[in-house]
Amino acid sequence: METAFRKAAASSLAAAIIISVLCSCGESAGAPVSGAETQAQTAAVTETEAETTKEILKDNVPELDFGGVSFNMAGQGTQGGNNDLDMYISELTGDVVRDAIYERNRAIEERFNVVISEPLMTDYTNISSTIKKMVSAGDSTYDLVVNQLAQTSSDVLNGYAMNLNEIPYLDFSQKWYPASVMESASLNGKLYLMVSDMCLSYIQQTWSMCFNKDLTTNMGIDGLYDLARNGEWTIDKLHEITKDIYIDVNGDGQKDEGDTYGFTMGKSGIDGCMGAAFIYGAGLRFLDINDDFTINNLLGSERAQTVADRFHELNTQPGSTAYTKENYTIFAMMNHVAVFAPAQLGHYYQNARDFEGLFGVLPMPKLEAAQESYATLCDAGCNCISVPITCRDPELTGAMIEAMSSYSKNYILPAYVDIALQTKVARDEESVEMMQLVLDSRVMDFGYLYCGWNGWTWKLNAMFKDPGNYMSTFEKSEKSETKAYDKIIAMFID
């Protein structure tokens, strides 16, 4: 029988606009409010719209009874991080997202007569070490691994993961599997890692651009949302707006983090996954795979050189700063250090809910307005799914993945995106629109998905640091990078 909360979820969360990770099927939430008023208005809106917006997507897993067996998961779940909501919540808390996750697990337990054990949730390196030892010993303690993308793509090379195409009940044509990820992660009929809607961190760690709306209003900077809508939000436009913004706020005559600047990319400039998000936003990709399984490294193109030039100008302008005070660049925006800063969507949920000022959200900038579309990446710190080769019961694991993913699509994504993120966190209707644009513009290609710790992501800082030496730096890395990716591709064609 359904619990009272599940019945409430069916009348409220399911009535929220169901968001596809890549394909929206409804309009975004209205102007945000807060506190008890938010809860009341959300309930009223969802109840009123229930008949017209409800769309429950059903999986094709048959009726199964696993006899009360324990289902054991292991994965990255750093408390307070952008990855702790994917697998397990121990109790109801009153938080709409956490409670939806709790109820998902109870519903799946009831459906299949299983017990979802409290998973091993720790740092991604510990998870990797644990799974390696388990597989080496021929053990089958953990049925499912939900670990960091970069670490998982590295671990796949060690042969510890099953081909997911061989697991029963997984239907990758369903909407709870992001189409761009599934297409890019598969090669030669094999698939070793994937993302589904049970991975909330795939939303949480998606890169966007935030701006301090109080500062832009005071400075007379307007029309930003129209720029984005019209496809004109570009690196050059960001440079034009921010290049001369500098205010000596603390009056000490020194450019420091007590002052206000136009822009920051943090302490490292073009580096790691944030840098990759800018590069993909500018229309670049890491590589193409040819029909004969050789690769073309796309970072050696003339366009890549142009992007290097543009970002060097942006990061060395008087209006930019290397922000080091906090881990996340969103704090530079919140603390009035930078008017514009890149931020993950989960940073708004975690850090900006109690921010007393106003902020806006924009997609990652294009290289030029003529570029076909915006694009962004999810940080490789997000979780992805893999299954150990020692899996004791692929039927059980397949049924659980598919059912948890479909439930997450129907109930948890609306709770997170529509209610928690867009209604409780966003400060204006335009930001709600832009958040959806960001979600709809996510891409992941083979070169990024299987980057591991040796791929192009970790070469970006050296390559983009000095545009005058961009091509020579690229050429120094090309041979080793080609070798690294060839090794990954060989696993798919062996």
N, C-alpha and C positions, 0 to 999 in steps of 0.2 A: 504494500500500500504506500501511497505517496505521503511523505511527511508534510506538515503544515508549511514548512519553508518551501518545499518543492512546489506545492500548489501556489504559493505566493509568487515563486519564480515564474511559474507558467503564466500567471496573469500580469506580471510586470516586466520581468526581464525578457521573456519571449515576445512581449508586445513591443519592446523597443525595436528600433530599426535594425534588422539583421545585417551586419557588416561582413562582406566577404573580404578576405585579406587583400585581394587584388582587384576585386570587382564590386563596387558599391551598388546596392539595389534599393536605396532609399535616401531621403533627404536627411541632413544632419540636424542635431538638436538645436533648440532655440537659444535665446540669450541666456547666459548663465546667471544663476543666483547662488546662494550658499546656505549652509546649515540646514535647519529644519524646513525652511521654505523650499530649498532645493528638493528635499525628500518628498515633500507634499506635492510640489508641482510635477516632479517626475512621475509619481504614482498616478496623479490625475491624467497626465498626458498619455502615459502608457495604457491605462485602462480605456481611455477614450479611443485611442488609435488601434486597440487590440484587434478589432475585426478587419482592419484594412492593411495593417503592416505586418501582421504575424506570418512568418514563413518558416516552418520547421522542416529542416532538411534531414531526411532519415537515411541511416546507413543500411546496408544490405546484409549485415551479420545475422545469421539465423538464431533461433532459440537454442541456447546452449546451457548446460549445467555442468560446472566443473567441480561439483562436490565439496565446496567449502575450502578449496585449496588456497594457499597464500600466494599473492602476486607481489613479486619483489622488484622494486626499482632502485636504481642508483643514478645519481647525477649531480651536476653543479647546482647548488642551491644556497649560495652565500646569503646569509640573513641580511635583509635590508638592501640587497643588490637588485639589479635589473633581471634577475634570473630565479628568484625564490618562489615564483607563483606557478610554476609549470606542472608540478607533480602532486603536491600534497599540502593540505592544511589540516591541522590536528583537531580543531574545534571551531564552532561558530563564534564569530567575534562581533558581528554587527556591521562589518565592512562588506559592502555589496559584492566586491570582487572575491575576497577571501571566502565569503560564505557560499558563493556560487561554485567555487572550486571544491569546497568541502562537500556540498550537496551533489556535485558531479560524481565524486568518488563513492558516495553512499548509493547513488542511483545505479552505478555500474556494478557495485558489489551485489546489490539486490538482483539485478538483471541476470547476471551470470553465476550467481552463488559462489562468489569468491570473497576473499578478504584481502584488501589492499593494505599490505604491511607498511608501517612507517618507513619511508625509503632512507637509504644512505644519502644524505645531502651534505656535501662539503665542497672544498675547493676542487677545481677541475683537475689539477695535477694529482690529487689524492684519488679521485675517481678513476683516472686513467691508470694509475698504479694498481689500484684494487682490481680492476677488470683484467689487466694484463696477468696478474698473479692468478686470478680465478681461471682464466682460460688455459694458462700454462699448466695448471694443476688438474685440468679436466673437470673442474667444478662447474656447477650450474646454479649458484646461489641467486644470481640476479637475472631476471627474465627480460629486463628492458633497461637500456642506458639512455639517459637524457643529459648529455654533457655538452660542454662548450664546443662550438663549431670548429674553431682553429685546432683545438686539441683532438677532437674526434677525427678530423680530416688527416691529422698526423698519425693517429692510432690505426686508422684504416689500413695504412701501408704495412702494418705488422700482421695483417691477416686475421684480426680478432673479430671482424664483423661479418655477419651473414649477408648474402645477397637478398635484399628486401623484396625483390620480385618473386622470391620463392616462398614467401610467408603467406599463409592463407588469409583471406578476408580483406587484405589491403587493396583498396580500389583507388588508385591514384588519379582517376578522372573526377573524383568528388571535389567539391568546392572547399573542403577543409584542408586540402593540400595546395599550397601556392603554386600556380602553374609554372611560373618562371623558374622556381627552384627545382621542381620535379623534372622539367625538361633539361635543365643544366646539370643536374646531379647524376643523370642516367647516361650511360655510355655502353654501347655494344650489348645491350640487354641486361646490364648489371647496375645495381643501385645499392650503395653501402651506407648512405646517410640521407636523412630527409628532415624536412620541417613540416609540422602540421599545426592546426589551430590549437592544439593542446600546449604548444610552445608560445605562451604569452610573451616571452622575451623576444620573439621575432617582431612583435610590435614595439615592445619597450625599448629595444636597442636600435630602432630605426633613426637615422640621422635627419635632422631638419635644421633650419636656421631660426633662431629666436631674436627678437629685438625688444628693447626697453621702450614701451609705448609712451611712458611719461617723458622720457628724454626726446624721442622723435617729435612729440607734440610741441615741447618747449623749443625745439630747434627748427620748427617749421617744416619738418620732413613728413610729407604725406603722399598718398597715392601708391603706397607699397603693395597693397592687395590688388589694386588694378594692374600694376606692373606684372604681378604673378599671373593673374587671370588672362592677361593679354599675351603671355609667353615672353615677356620682355625683362624678366628678372634674371640678370646675367652677372657674371663676374665683373665686367666693366662697370655695370650700374652700381654694384656694391662698392667698387673702388671709388667711383665718382662721388657717391654719397658720403663715404667715410674718410676719404684721404686727408681732409683738413680738420677733422674733429679732434681737438685736444683742449682740455680745460684743466688748468693747474688748481685742482679743487682744494688741496691742502696748503697751497700757497708757499711751498718750500723751495720753489724754483727748480725742482728736480722732476724729471719724468719718472714716476714710480706708480705703484699700484694703489696709491691714494688719490690718483687723478682719473679723469674720464677721457676715453679714447673712442674712436669710431668702431674699431673691430679688433677681435682677437681670435686666434686659433689655438690658444693655450700656450704651452711652453715650447712646443717642438715644431710648429709650423706644419708643413705637409708631412704627416707621419702616421703610420699605422692605419687603422680602420677609419678614423675621422678623415685623414687625408685621402683614403680611397673613396670615401663618400663624395668628396669634392671632385675627384677625378672622374668618377662615374657620372656625377652630375653634369660634368662638362662634355659628356658624350663619348668618353673613352671607355675601353674595356682592357683587361689584362692580355687576353689571347683568344685566338680562334683555333679550333681543332679541324684539320682537314680530313677528307674522306679516307686518307691512308693513315690517319691517326698521328701525323706530324702536326706541329703547332706553328702558328704565326704569332710572334710576340708583338702586340699592338702598341706597346709603350715606346717603340722606336719610330713612331710616325711623326710627320710634320705637325700634326694636330697636338701631339703630346708636347712637343717643343713649345708650341704656342701657349698651351696651358701652363707650362713651367714659367714662361715669361710673365704671364698674367698674375700668377700667384706670387711670384717674387715681388712684383710691383705692389700687390696688395699687402703682403706681410712686411715690407720694408718702408711703407709710406709713413709719414709723420703721425697719421691717425690710427696706427696699429700698435698693439703691445703684446709682448710675450707674457701671458698671464700665468702665474705660478702659485698663487695663494691658496687656491682650492683645487680639489681633484677634477671637478667638472666645470667646463667653461660657462655653464648656465649661471654659475655664481658671479661671474664677471658681469653679466647682464643684470642680475638681481642687485648686486652691490654697486651699480652705476660706474663700474670700471670700463665697460665696453657697451656701446649702444647695440652692436650686433655681435652674435656669437653662435657657433654651431651647438646644437644640443640634441640629445636623444629624446624621443617622445616619453620614455619612462622617467627622464629627469624632471619633466613637468609634473608628473604624477607624484614622484617621490619628494621633490624639493621645492616646487613652486606653489603647492596648494595653500601654503600659509604666507606666501609672498603678498605683502600689502599693496604693492604697486601694480601697474598695468604692464602687460607684455603681449607681444604678438608672435605669430608663427608663420614662417614662410618655407617653401621648398628649398632644396639646395640649388644654387644658381646654375644656369646654363653657361656655356661658353659664349654663344651668340643667340640672338632672338630667333634666327632661322632654324636653329636646332629643333628637331621634330617634337621632342617632349622633355619634360623634367625627368630626372632619375635620381635615385638615392640608394644607399645600401643599408642593410642591417649590420650592426657591428658584429664581428666574428666572435665576440664574447657571448653572443646569444646561444641558447641551447638548441641542439638538434637531436634527432632520434637515431639510434642504431641498436642492433640486436646482436648479442654475443654469439659466436659460432657454437658455444656449448649450451645454447638455449634448450631447456628440457622439453618444452612443449610449444612449438611454433604456432599451433592452432590457438592456444590460450593467449600467447603474446599478440598474435595478429588480431584476434577479436578485441582484446583490450585496447590496442592502439587505435583501431578503427572506431570503436564505440566512444572512447575518451575524446577522440578528435572531433567526432560529429557532435557530441554533447557540448564541447567547447565552442564550436562554431555557433550553435543555437543559443547558448545561454551565457557563456563566460565572456566571449568577445563583446556582445552587447553591453554586458555589465562594465567591462573595462573601457571600451571605446566610447560608447554612447553616454554612459552615466558618469563613470569616474573621471575619464579624461576630458571629454568634450563638454560635459555639463558642469562638473564640479571644479575643473581646473581652468579651462579656457576662459579668457576674459572678454571675448567678443565673438559675435557670430561669424565674422570673417576668419578668425583663427580655427573655428570648428571646420569651416570649409577648407582651409589650408591643411589642417591635419589629415583630412580625408584625401586631399591631393597628394600629400606626402605618402600616405599608405598605398595609394593607387600607383605610385611611381617607383615602387621598390623593384630592384632587379638584383639577381645574383647569377653570375655565370660560372662555368666550370673552373676558370682560373682563380676565382675568389673562393668558391665553395671548398675547393681542395687545396687551398693555399698552405695549410698547415703552418709550420714555423719556418719554412724555407722558401716560401713563394714571394711574389712580387710585392705584397703588402709591406714587407719589412725592409724593402729596398727604397721605398719612396722618399724618405727623408734625405738620404744621400743624393738621390737623383735630382730632386727638386730644389735642393738647397742653393745651388748656383746654376742658373739657367745657361750661363756661358759654357758650362761643362756638362750640360744635361746629356747630350748624345754620347760623349765619351764615357760618362759614368754608366749610362745604360749599356753600352757595348761591353764594358768590363763585367757586367753582371749577366749579360744575355746567355753566355754559354752555360754557366752554372744553373741559371733558372730553367733553361731548356732541359737540362739533364734532370733537374728535380721534377719537372712536370712529366717528362718522358717516363720516369719511374712510376709515377702515379698512373699514367695512361696504360702502361704495360700490365698493371694489375687488372684492368678492365678487359684487355684483349688476350690475356694468357689463358 
